[in-house]
């Protein structure tokens, strides 16, 4: 049972919801609007962090062409 992240188009509230079915209706817990959009979750996207790439022994920043991450972040 996945937890999805949503944002209400009416009141801009951001919230998470445990979904039991793909056809479940999702409403904003703050204003009860059904005008919500599913956000892209960083957790669901996967990928590594700077700490992960540093521990792998890479010498360059994976986010740009620089060899020093402090110059591009």
Secondary structure, DSSP 8 states (H G I E B T S, - for coil): --EEEEEETTT--EEEEE-SSTT-----TTT--S-EEE---HHHH----HHHHHHTT--S-TTSS-S-HHHH-
